[in-house]
Amino acid sequence: MTGELGGSETANIGERHPEYTYFVDGKLYRSESSALTGAQIKARIPDFNPQYQLVLESRDGKPDKIISNEETVDLNVHPPCQFYIAPPATFGQ
């Protein structure tokens, strides 16, 4: 070999896992996973009220999107995802 490593070999060198960031109500969160479900994101928010909704702020003029517990969000984007928490009765008003 000429010193080049294949894809599976590079994982064994002890590389640091990439870190993905996102924001909820302006607070920075970090994850080693490139994607999280709505439930996983909500679980990291202190005192999250389960009656409230997790909303992903839009990009490119699209409408904001309510993220369900089962829905997966790709965090491997730039700029980082911006979420906010909204009481169910206030979304879309």
C-alpha positions as CSV (number, residue, x, y, z in Angstrom):
1,M,0.0,0.0,0.0
2,T,1.1,3.6,-0.6
3,G,-0.1,5.0,2.7
4,E,-3.7,5.6,1.6
5,L,-6.4,4.3,3.8
6,G,-9.8,3.0,2.7
7,G,-13.1,4.2,4.2
8,S,-13.4,1.6,6.9
9,E,-9.7,1.9,7.9
10,T,-10.0,5.6,8.6
11,A,-12.7,5.0,11.3
12,N,-10.2,3.0,13.3
13,I,-7.7,5.7,13.7
14,G,-9.6,7.3,16.6
15,E,-10.9,10.3,14.6
16,R,-13.1,12.7,16.5
17,H,-16.7,12.4,15.6
18,P,-18.1,15.4,13.8
19,E,-20.3,17.7,15.8
20,Y,-23.6,19.0,14.4
21,T,-25.2,22.1,15.9
22,Y,-28.7,23.4,16.0
23,F,-30.7,26.1,18.0
24,V,-33.9,25.9,20.0
25,D,-35.3,29.3,21.0
26,G,-31.9,30.8,20.4
27,K,-30.0,28.3,22.6
28,L,-27.2,26.3,21.0
29,Y,-27.3,22.5,21.1
30,R,-24.7,20.0,19.9
31,S,-25.0,16.5,18.6
32,E,-22.7,13.8,17.3
33,S,-25.6,12.5,15.2
34,S,-26.2,14.1,11.9
35,A,-29.9,13.5,12.3
36,L,-32.3,13.5,15.2
37,T,-36.0,12.8,15.7
38,G,-38.4,15.4,17.1
39,A,-38.6,13.3,20.3
40,Q,-34.8,13.3,20.6
41,I,-34.6,17.0,20.2
42,K,-37.5,17.6,22.7
43,A,-35.8,15.3,25.2
44,R,-32.8,17.6,25.4
45,I,-34.8,20.7,26.1
46,P,-35.1,21.3,29.9
47,D,-38.6,21.3,31.2
48,F,-40.1,20.8,27.8
49,N,-43.9,20.9,28.0
50,P,-45.3,18.0,25.9
51,Q,-48.4,20.0,25.0
52,Y,-46.1,22.4,23.1
53,Q,-44.9,21.9,19.5
54,L,-41.3,21.9,18.1
55,V,-41.2,24.0,15.0
56,L,-38.5,24.2,12.4
57,E,-38.0,27.7,11.0
58,S,-38.2,27.8,7.3
59,R,-35.5,28.3,4.7
60,D,-36.0,29.9,1.3
61,G,-39.3,31.4,2.1
62,K,-41.1,28.1,2.8
63,P,-43.5,27.9,5.7
64,D,-42.2,26.9,9.2
65,K,-42.8,23.2,9.9
66,I,-44.1,21.4,13.0
67,I,-41.8,18.5,13.7
68,S,-43.5,15.4,15.1
69,N,-41.9,13.1,17.6
70,E,-41.2,10.5,14.8
71,E,-40.0,12.8,12.2
72,T,-36.2,12.9,11.5
73,V,-34.4,16.2,10.9
74,D,-31.1,16.4,9.0
75,L,-28.7,18.5,11.1
76,N,-26.0,18.3,8.4
77,V,-27.0,21.7,6.9
78,H,-25.5,25.2,6.9
79,P,-26.6,27.4,8.4
80,P,-27.7,25.3,11.4
81,C,-31.3,24.4,11.9
82,Q,-33.3,26.9,14.0
83,F,-36.2,25.6,16.0
84,Y,-38.7,27.2,18.3
85,I,-41.2,26.0,20.8
86,A,-44.8,27.1,20.4
87,P,-48.0,26.4,22.2
88,P,-50.3,24.4,19.9
89,A,-53.0,27.1,19.7
90,T,-50.6,29.8,18.5
91,F,-48.9,28.1,15.5
92,G,-50.0,29.5,12.2
93,Q,-51.6,32.6,13.6
